[in-house]
């Protein structure tokens, strides 16, 4: 009877260690996923800022082109009046 109790006790300790190990593994995997998610969110934020910067550059370029076009039209009109 004592042998059976000791065997159950040993089995229980082995199972406990196994479950603790699995729990630690899950905790490590969760931490890795959290780090990956944070990195992913930071990259999304950086890309959003880059998109806004490029949109601003396009807007500035378009504005400069329109201004240059108006200047050319005015110059042509002035040439035609001379």
C-alpha positions as CSV (number, residue, x, y, z in Angstrom):
1,X,0.0,0.0,0.0
2,X,2.8,2.4,0.9
3,X,4.5,1.6,-2.5
4,X,1.3,2.5,-4.3
5,X,1.0,5.8,-2.4
6,X,4.7,6.6,-3.1
7,X,4.2,5.8,-6.8
8,X,1.2,8.0,-6.9
9,X,3.2,10.7,-5.1
10,X,6.0,10.4,-7.6
11,X,3.6,10.5,-10.5
12,X,1.9,13.5,-9.1
13,X,5.3,15.3,-8.7
14,X,6.3,14.4,-12.3
15,X,2.9,15.6,-13.6
16,X,3.3,18.8,-11.6
17,X,6.7,19.5,-13.0
18,X,5.5,18.7,-16.5
19,X,2.5,21.1,-16.1
20,X,4.8,23.8,-14.7
21,X,7.1,23.4,-17.7
22,X,4.2,23.7,-20.1
23,X,3.0,26.7,-18.3
24,X,6.4,28.3,-18.5
25,X,6.6,27.5,-22.2
26,X,3.2,29.1,-22.8
27,X,4.3,32.2,-20.8
28,X,7.4,32.5,-23.0
29,X,5.4,32.1,-26.2
30,X,2.9,34.7,-25.0
31,X,5.8,37.1,-24.3
32,X,7.2,36.5,-27.8
33,X,3.8,37.2,-29.3
34,X,3.5,40.4,-27.3
35,X,6.9,41.6,-28.5
36,X,6.0,40.8,-32.1
37,X,2.7,42.6,-31.8
38,X,4.4,45.7,-30.3
39,X,6.9,45.6,-33.1
40,X,4.2,45.2,-35.7
41,X,2.2,48.2,-34.2
42,X,5.3,50.4,-34.2
43,X,6.0,49.5,-37.9
44,X,2.4,50.4,-38.8
45,X,2.7,53.7,-37.0
46,X,6.0,54.4,-38.8
47,X,4.4,53.6,-42.2
48,X,1.5,55.8,-41.4
49,X,3.8,58.7,-40.7
50,X,5.8,58.0,-43.9
51,X,2.5,58.0,-45.9
52,X,1.6,61.4,-44.5
53,X,5.0,62.7,-45.3
54,X,4.8,61.5,-48.9
55,X,1.3,62.9,-49.2
56,X,2.6,66.3,-48.1
57,X,5.4,66.1,-50.6
58,X,3.0,65.3,-53.4
59,X,0.8,68.2,-52.3
60,X,3.7,70.6,-52.2
61,X,4.9,69.3,-55.6
62,X,1.4,69.8,-57.1
63,X,1.2,73.2,-55.7
64,X,4.6,74.2,-57.1
65,X,3.6,72.8,-60.5
66,X,0.4,74.7,-60.5
67,X,2.2,77.9,-59.6
68,X,4.8,77.4,-62.3
69,X,2.0,76.7,-64.8
70,X,0.2,80.0,-63.9
71,X,3.5,81.9,-64.3
72,X,4.0,80.4,-67.8
73,X,0.5,81.3,-68.8
74,X,1.0,84.8,-67.6
75,X,4.3,85.1,-69.4
76,X,2.8,83.8,-72.6
77,X,-0.1,86.3,-72.2
78,X,2.4,89.1,-71.7
79,X,4.4,88.0,-74.8
80,X,1.2,88.1,-76.8
81,X,0.5,91.6,-75.7
82,X,3.9,92.9,-76.8
